[in-house]
């Protein structure tokens, strides 16, 4: 076995690129023994492969580089086990978070596919809806910084000239216990669809209102079906529109 390895040889031994070893050098984790005269290649003692194996092992366990330096110093078996238990706990927490996000993704996919099954953009009809729940996301200046905006179907509320947003809760949502949950009351709504960019959605509001003589609320509720997260062309956006139908006394 060779006593010394060039940086490229060591990289090939571990199936990593040379830049990875240079990063470890920069972080002080694996320092070359020197450089060859003439070629200026970094070289390492073969025994350093065991230190590199430890680094790669810890990286596979998800340990950040900032923690590995301290771990590679003097440590007892008890300290090693304590650290690994700590990292195991971190991984389990990450797993639970990934499973939570996966459940949200699957729910959003199922919602979109179900909405598209019998969708007819030109149709306007009166439909009864059970109570719908949502988490308020704020106005246009606030919505983009809220994590929930990126996880759930988006609700848009139009009240006169004001617009606000919500995260539409479907099924059992883990976040619901961490945020105040609001409700859209059950009732009969004039229901239609807008196809195209949001900038022209007011035209669809007008089309729906003029399609019926039923008394309607001033407020409009929109549910994003196809939006910027699944379609690059705004002309292909699909938005579901609900306008509450009032009774003969003008009460929702």
MARFITI-894779 format. One record per residue (C-alpha): x, y negated, z negated. Coordinates in steps of 0.1 Angstrom, whole numbers, plus 5000, padded with zeros to 4 digits. Layout:
N
REC     c1     c2     c3
REC      X      Y      Z
...
This chain:
252
REC     c1     c2     c3
REC   5000   5000   5000
REC   5013   4965   5009
REC   5024   4945   4979
REC   5013   4912   4995
REC   4983   4904   5018
REC   4978   4874   5040
REC   4946   4855   5035
REC   4931   4869   5066
REC   4939   4905   5055
REC   4924   4899   5021
REC   4893   4884   5037
REC   4889   4914   5060
REC   4894   4938   5031
REC   4863   4923   5014
REC   4843   4915   5045
REC   4843   4878   5037
REC   4855   4848   5058
REC   4887   4829   5051
REC   4867   4798   5041
REC   4853   4817   5012
REC   4887   4825   4998
REC   4897   4788   5003
REC   4867   4778   4983
REC   4877   4802   4955
REC   4911   4786   4956
REC   4896   4751   4954
REC   4876   4762   4924
REC   4907   4776   4907
REC   4893   4812   4907
REC   4918   4829   4930
REC   4951   4811   4937
REC   4975   4824   4964
REC   5009   4834   4953
REC   5024   4811   4980
REC   5027   4804   5017
REC   5048   4821   5043
REC   5076   4802   5058
REC   5070   4791   5093
REC   5034   4802   5096
REC   5023   4786   5063
REC   4998   4814   5058
REC   4986   4818   5023
REC   4995   4852   5008
REC   4982   4871   4977
REC   4995   4899   4957
REC   4976   4931   4963
REC   4967   4932   4926
REC   4947   4900   4931
REC   4922   4921   4950
REC   4909   4933   4916
REC   4903   4897   4905
REC   4885   4891   4939
REC   4864   4922   4933
REC   4853   4907   4900
REC   4844   4874   4916
REC   4824   4892   4943
REC   4807   4914   4917
REC   4796   4883   4897
REC   4784   4865   4928
REC   4763   4896   4937
REC   4747   4892   4902
REC   4738   4856   4911
REC   4764   4840   4888
REC   4773   4804   4899
REC   4809   4797   4907
REC   4810   4771   4878
REC   4804   4800   4853
REC   4828   4825   4868
REC   4859   4807   4858
REC   4851   4809   4821
REC   4841   4845   4825
REC   4874   4855   4841
REC   4894   4844   4811
REC   4900   4865   4780
REC   4868   4881   4768
REC   4858   4911   4747
REC   4835   4939   4758
REC   4808   4924   4735
REC   4811   4890   4752
REC   4809   4906   4786
REC   4778   4925   4777
REC   4762   4894   4762
REC   4769   4874   4794
REC   4755   4902   4816
REC   4724   4904   4795
REC   4720   4866   4799
REC   4724   4869   4836
REC   4700   4898   4838
REC   4674   4877   4820
REC   4680   4849   4846
REC   4675   4873   4875
REC   4642   4886   4860
REC   4629   4851   4857
REC   4639   4844   4893
REC   4621   4876   4904
REC   4590   4865   4887
REC   4592   4831   4904
REC   4597   4847   4938
REC   4567   4871   4932
REC   4546   4841   4922
REC   4556   4822   4954
REC   4550   4853   4975
REC   4514   4856   4960
REC   4508   4819   4969
REC   4521   4825   5005
REC   4500   4856   5010
REC   4469   4837   4997
REC   4475   4808   5020
REC   4480   4831   5050
REC   4448   4850   5042
REC   4429   4817   5038
REC   4440   4803   5072
REC   4433   4836   5090
REC   4398   4838   5075
REC   4390   4802   5084
REC   4401   4807   5120
REC   4380   4839   5126
REC   4347   4823   5137
REC   4359   4787   5140
REC   4340   4765   5165
REC   4354   4730   5167
REC   4323   4714   5182
REC   4299   4730   5158
REC   4283   4709   5131
REC   4261   4726   5105
REC   4247   4725   5070
REC   4265   4750   5047
REC   4263   4758   5011
REC   4296   4760   4991
REC   4302   4772   4957
REC   4323   4751   4933
REC   4358   4745   4947
REC   4388   4738   4924
REC   4418   4717   4931
REC   4447   4700   4915
REC   4450   4663   4922
REC   4482   4653   4941
REC   4478   4615   4942
REC   4478   4592   4972
REC   4500   4591   5003
REC   4529   4577   4985
REC   4529   4604   4959
REC   4519   4636   4977
REC   4552   4644   4994
REC   4571   4646   4961
REC   4547   4671   4946
REC   4557   4708   4948
REC   4521   4720   4950
REC   4516   4701   4983
REC   4540   4726   4999
REC   4523   4757   4985
REC   4486   4754   4988
REC   4461   4743   5015
REC   4458   4706   5013
REC   4426   4687   5005
REC   4422   4651   5017
REC   4396   4629   5001
REC   4383   4598   5020
REC   4365   4573   4999
REC   4358   4541   5019
REC   4393   4529   5029
REC   4411   4549   5002
REC   4427   4583   5007
REC   4439   4608   4981
REC   4450   4644   4982
REC   4446   4677   4963
REC   4460   4712   4963
REC   4431   4736   4971
REC   4431   4764   4946
REC   4421   4798   4960
REC   4418   4829   4939
REC   4439   4832   4907
REC   4466   4805   4908
REC   4494   4807   4882
REC   4499   4769   4883
REC   4463   4762   4873
REC   4471   4766   4836
REC   4498   4740   4838
REC   4479   4713   4856
REC   4445   4696   4851
REC   4420   4714   4874
REC   4393   4693   4891
REC   4361   4706   4907
REC   4343   4698   4939
REC   4306   4706   4929
REC   4287   4733   4945
REC   4261   4722   4970
REC   4251   4719   5007
REC   4275   4700   5029
REC   4275   4689   5065
REC   4304   4709   5079
REC   4324   4704   5110
REC   4359   4705   5124
REC   4384   4680   5136
REC   4409   4691   5163
REC   4440   4669   5167
REC   4461   4644   5148
REC   4449   4629   5115
REC   4450   4594   5131
REC   4418   4602   5151
REC   4399   4620   5123
REC   4376   4590   5118
REC   4361   4596   5152
REC   4351   4631   5141
REC   4335   4616   5109
REC   4314   4594   5131
REC   4305   4623   5155
REC   4293   4644   5125
REC   4273   4616   5109
REC   4255   4607   5141
REC   4247   4644   5148
REC   4221   4645   5120
REC   4194   4624   5103
REC   4201   4640   5069
REC   4211   4616   5041
REC   4249   4619   5036
REC   4273   4609   5009
REC   4299   4582   5018
REC   4328   4603   5007
REC   4344   4629   5030
REC   4364   4660   5020
REC   4389   4675   5044
REC   4406   4708   5042
REC   4437   4714   5063
REC   4434   4747   5082
REC   4462   4742   5108
REC   4487   4715   5097
REC   4523   4705   5101
REC   4535   4735   5081
REC   4523   4760   5107
REC   4520   4739   5139
REC   4546   4715   5154
REC   4522   4697   5178
REC   4497   4674   5160
REC   4473   4679   5189
REC   4467   4714   5177
REC   4459   4705   5141
REC   4426   4718   5128
REC   4409   4702   5098
REC   4377   4713   5082
REC   4354   4684   5072
REC   4327   4685   5045
REC   4302   4657   5038
REC   4278   4662   5009
REC   4241   4662   5019
REC   4221   4641   4995
REC   4185   4649   4984
REC   4156   4626   4993
REC   4165   4603   4964
REC   4200   4599   4976
REC   4215   4621   4949
REC   4241   4647   4957
